[in-house]
Amino acid sequence: MIELVKKAMFTGIGVMSLTKEKVEEVAKDFVDKGKLSEQEGKKLVQEMMDRSEESKNELKKQIESLVKASMAQMDVASKTEVKALKKEIAALRDALSKTD
């Protein structure tokens, strides 16, 4: 029964947009109607929140990857590269000031 409830929730609510309150509300409704035990309801809430977090983390990784690829295609300097260049410029300035 709990698998059927999960499938229904995934169909009705995008996993990414699940909020704990919404999951708890749906689980409580099923418990109140006797379709799930209280223990199954708690387990459902935890599983849904875990899946939601996993989906958010996966989406974040994909976005970061796309941004990095886009930045590389646009030939934009990374923060690390800019920092290295600033250090090099400071060293060159220091070297030039010592030769004067």
N, C-alpha and C positions, 0 to 999 in steps of 0.2 A: 504494500500500500504506500509506503514512504517513497518508493521509486516513482510511482504514479504522481504523487504530490510534487516531487522535485521536477518532473517533466512538465507538469502544468505550470509551475512557477517559472521555469525557464522560458516557456512559451509565452506566458502572459507578461513577464517582466524581463527586460534585458539583464543579464547577469551583471553587467558593468554598473547598471543604475540601481542595483539593490541597496537599500539602506537597511540597517539593522532594525529600525522601527517597523518598516514595511514587512520584512521577513517575519519578525515577531508577531505582527498583527495577523498575517496570513496563517502562521503556525497556530496561534491562539484560536483562530476561527476554526481550524480543523480539529483542534483538541476539544473545543466547546461542542462541536457537532459530533464528537465521538469517532471521528475518522482516524485520529492519531492519539496515541497515549501521550501523557505529559512528557515522558522520557523521549519518545520519538520526536515530539515537537521541539524539545531542546536540541536534540541531535540534528534535526533539520535546520534549525537556525544556525548552528555552528558550521555545518557543511556549506550552507549557502553563503555565509560570510567568508569562509575560507575560499570558496570558489570565486566570489566577487573580488577578494583581495588578489588572488592569483591572476584573474583577468586584468585587473588594473595594472599589476606589475608587468604583465606581458605586453599590454598596450604601451606602457611607458618605455619599455625596452625597444619596441618597434618604432616608436616616435623618435627616440634618441638616435637609433640607427639611421632613420630617414633623414633626420636633421644633419647628422655627421656626413652622410653621403651627399646631401645637397650642398653643404658647406664646402666639401672637397671639390665638387663639380664647379662651384662658383669661384674656386681658388681664393677663398677667404682665409686669412691667417687665424690660427687657433689662439686661444688665450695663452697657452704654453709657448707658442712661437713668438707672440708679442712680448711676453715676459722675457724670453731669451734675448730678443732683439734689444729691449730696454737695458738689460744687463750689459750687452755688448757695447751699446752706445755709451753707457756710463763708463765702462772700462776704457773705451777710446778717448772720451773726454778727459778722463783722468791721465791717460798716457800723453795726450796732447798738452795738458796743462803742465806736466812735468818737463816737457821739452822746451817750454818757453822760457 
